[in-house]
Structures are given as structure tokens and as C-alpha cells.
Amino acid sequence: MQRHSADYDPTHRVSRADALTAIAQAEDGIAKLEATTSKDRIAFAIQLLLKQRVS
């Protein structure tokens, strides 16, 4: 929801603290994904692709 608001609501404002929190969460997610095996990353990518097709 925050991403949608940031992209499409010109009145949406984000505090510096909230922006830094979002950046830290994204970096943590990327680090966790990079720490997985390639087999798990492929399975995750397939799961995301299939989810989008069904929706």
C-alpha cells in the first residue's frame, strides 16, 4: 500500500525515518534472498510468476 501511495498519490509524504526503515527492510530482504541456495531462489521466482498468472 505504501508503494502504491508513493507512486500514485501526489499528496503522499514519507518521513525520513519511515524511508530509512523501508530501505533497511528492503536491504534485509535482498540479503536474505542472496543467502539462499540457487535452487530456493528459482523456486521462489517460479512461485511469484505463477501467483501473478493466477491473479
LUMGUTOR-842727 format. One record per residue (C-alpha): residue in three letters; x, y, z. Coordinates in steps of 0.2 Angstrom, whole numbers, padded with zeros to 4 digits, always signed. Each point is the difference from the previous one (the first is absolute). Example, Ala and Ser with C-alpha at 12.3 -4.5 7.8 and 13.67 -1.06 7.14 Angstrom:
BEGIN
ALA+0062-0022+0039
SER+0006+0017-0003
This chain:
BEGIN
MET+0000+0000+0000
GLN+0014+0012+0004
ARG+0008-0003-0017
HIS-0016+0003-0009
SER-0003+0016+0010
ALA+0018+0006-0004
ASP-0002-0003-0018
TYR-0018+0006-0003
ASP-0005+0013+0013
PRO+0009+0017-0002
THR-0005+0005+0018
HIS+0008-0015+0008
ARG+0015+0004+0011
VAL+0012-0011+0008
SER+0011+0004+0015
ARG+0018-0002+0000
ALA-0001-0013+0013
ASP-0013-0010-0009
ALA+0010+0001-0016
LEU+0016-0006+0009
THR-0011-0015+0008
ALA-0006-0005-0017
ILE+0017+0001-0008
ALA+0007-0011+0015
GLN-0014-0013-0003
ALA+0003-0001-0018
GLU+0019-0002+0003
ASP-0004-0014+0012
GLY-0011-0009-0012
ILE+0013+0001-0014
ALA+0013-0006+0012
LYS-0011-0015+0006
LEU-0004-0004-0019
GLU+0019+0000-0004
ALA+0003-0011+0014
THR-0011-0014-0006
THR+0005-0014-0012
SER-0003+0003-0019
LYS-0012-0014+0001
ASP-0011+0009+0013
ARG+0002+0017-0010
ILE-0007-0009-0016
ALA-0014-0008+0010
PHE-0004+0017+0007
ALA+0000+0008-0017
ILE-0011-0013-0008
GLN-0012+0002+0015
LEU-0001+0019-0003
LEU-0003-0003-0019
LEU-0014-0012+0003
LYS-0008+0011+0013
GLN-0001+0014-0013
ARG-0008-0011-0013
VAL-0013-0006+0011
SER-0005+0017+0007
